Structures are given as structure tokens and as C-alpha cells.
């Protein structure tokens, strides 16, 4: 996994891990007791929380970097497919509220 920064409105929201390989994206956060580092899945338009032990915040991001949907996904749930999304950001539940990240915001994934 590659370390990246999540940036919105000129502010660094968090450091995150970028999962680009098929193996990394398929593994995701499965089995994690807690989410300490957000995970960016790219390309991605659909996620699930089967096998997870904690709720997560999920943001779907389009090709222009706009957040097109935000939701909380409890363990053992399947989120809906979002065909416009090219990236999905997964973070600990409550992270997006702390960061002020919401639908309609722009988010950039920057390599340090």
C-alpha cells in the first residue's frame, strides 16, 4: 500500500493508505478490530463490510474528485454500487464528521 494524504478545501484531512492492486482492494479493512488509518480504494465503486468488526464511514468519489455519496456502513452489510464513483474512501466511523467531509465536497488524494 502506498501512503497518501486526503486533502479538502486546502486542508490535509488525514494520512491514508492507497490500495491500487486487486489483492489490496479485495482485502481492504476485513478483519480489522479498529480503523486507525483511512483506506483509499482506487479504482472502486462498491464496497461491503462482510468480515469487518467495526462500523466505517464510506465516501464515494467521482473522477473529478467530488464526493458523490457518504454513508456509514455497519459490519456485515453490503453498500450499494455507485457507477459514477471511481474511488472509495473508508475511514473509522465518525471521521468524516470530524473532518467536515460531506457530499458535494471536493477531495484530492495527494502523494507526499
N, C-alpha and C positions, 0 to 999 in steps of 0.2 A: 504494500500500500504506500501511496505517496502522500506526504504531508502537504496540506494546503490551508489557506485562510479563507474564511467566509466573510465577505465584505458587503456592506449595505449602507447606502447614504454616506459613504466616505469613512465609515467606522468598521473596524475589524470586530465581527461578532464573536468568532471563535476560531481556534485552530481545529482542523478536521483531518480525517483520513480519506483519501480519494481511492475508491475501488474501481478500477477500469477493466481488469481481467474478468473473464466469465466466472472463474473459480472464486475470486474475491467477492464479486457481486452476489453469487449464489449463497455464499457463506454468510455475508452480511453481519448482523449482530446476533445471529442464532446462538443460543446458549449463554448469552451474557446475563449476569445477575444484575449488573448496573451498566449504564452507558456513561462512560467518563469522557469519551471523545466522540463528537459527531462523525457520522459516516456519510460520504457523498458517493452515490451510485451513478455512474455515467458510462454508457447510456442506460437509461432506465425509465419506465413509465408505469410500473406496477410493483407493489411490494406486499409482503404478508408478515405476520408476526407469529407464525406457527413455530413452536420450539423456543420461543422467547419467554423470559421470566418476568419482564417488566414492560410497562406501557412506554411508548415512544411518540414523539412528535414527528410528523411526516410532512414535508413540503415538496410539492411537485413544481418543477421549474421548466419553463419553455426554452426554446432555442435562443431567445433574446435576453434570457436571464430574469424574466419576470416570474414571480411566484403566482401560479395559477390556482393552487389549492393548498390548504393547510388543514391537517386533521390530527387527532390523537388516535393512536392505534393501540388498543389493549392486547395483551398476549392472546395467542391462538385465534387471530382474526385475519381476514383477507380484505385488503383495501381494494377499492375499485380501480380498474385500469383507466389511465388518463392518456389518451392518444396524443395530446398536444405536448405532453411532458417529454423532455429528453434527459432530465436529471432529477433525481430524488435525493433529498437531504433527510437523514434520520438523526434524531438527537434525543437526549433524555427528556422525558415528559416535563413540560414547564419551561424548557429552554427558549422556545420561540416567544413566549410571553415576556420572559426576562430580556431577551434581545430586542423586543419590539418588532419582530418579523411577522408580517401578515400578508394575506392575499393582496396582490397588486403592487407589492414592494419589488424592487429590483435587487438581485443578489449576484455577486460576482465571486467566482471561485478562482483565487489567485495562488500561484505558486510562489513560495517565499524566495 
